[in-house]
Amino acid sequence: MATIPSMSHLTHTQWRAETGKTLAEAAGLLGIVGRNPARTLQRYERGERPCPLGIALAAEKISGGRVTPASFVGAPQAQAGAGYPEPLRIAP
């Protein structure tokens, strides 16, 4: 019986590094528009701003599934709080 190789998941930042894409190139592929799309994407990757679901789903599509929408949730935003509330913790 043949085994199916597991697909390793990456953060969007790791995927960009692996593919050699700049922030500006990746922002264009994801359809991010505005005054500075590259900076907007950087904020999503760092967890400084919540990433819209449509952008996270587009990242999954263009990466062939290597970047999941979940990789944008809880991005390094918890490092310094970044204005996000603490996650809900339920005692056992």
N, C-alpha and C positions, 0 to 999 in steps of 0.2 A: 504494500500500500504506500503510495507516494504521500509525502508530507507537503503541506502547503507552507511556503516560507511566510513568516509573520512580517507584516508591514510595520515598520517602526514609525511612530508618530513623532512629529517635530513641532516645535513652536514656530510661529511665522518667521521670527527672526532667524532661527536655525535654517529654515527652508530657504530664506533669501540668501543666506551665506552659502548654502550648498549649491544654489543655482547661479550665484553671482549677480543677483538682481539688486539694484539700488532701491532705496526707499521710494524715489520718484517713479522708477519703472514699475515697482510692485503696486504703488498707489494707483497708477494708470490702469494696470490690469484689473484692479479691484473696483475701478469706477469711482474712486474717491475724487471729489472735485472741491474747489474752494480756493482760497487765497494761497494756501501752502499745503497741498495734498500730502507731500512727503512728511511734513511735521505732524499732520493729523494721523497718518499711519503710525508714525513713531509713538505718538501718545497712546494709540490703541495697543501696540506691542508692549509698551512699558506698563500698561495698566493705569496710566494717568487719566484716561477717559474710558468710559465703557464703550466697547466695540459694538456697533449695531449688528443685529443678527444677519442682515443681508450681506454685510461686508465679511463677517465670519464664514458664512456659507459660500461666498464667492472665493474666499481663501482656500476652503476645502476643495472646491471644484478645480481651481487652477493648479493646485498642488497634487492633484490626483488622489486626494484622500489622505495625504501625509500630514496635513495640518487640519485638525478638527476644530469646530467652533468652540469646543471646551477649552482649547489651548489659550483662547483669549479671555476666558472667565478666570478670574483670580490671578491674572498675570501679575508680575511683581508689585502690584498695587499695595499689598499689605506691608511692604517694607517699611514705609514711613507713614502708613495710614492713608496718605494721598487723598484725604477727604472722604474715604469710604468707611461705612460703619463696620464694626467687627462682625465676623460671621457668627451666626446663631450657633451656640454650642448646647447640646442636650446631654445632660448627665445620664450615665447608665442606670 
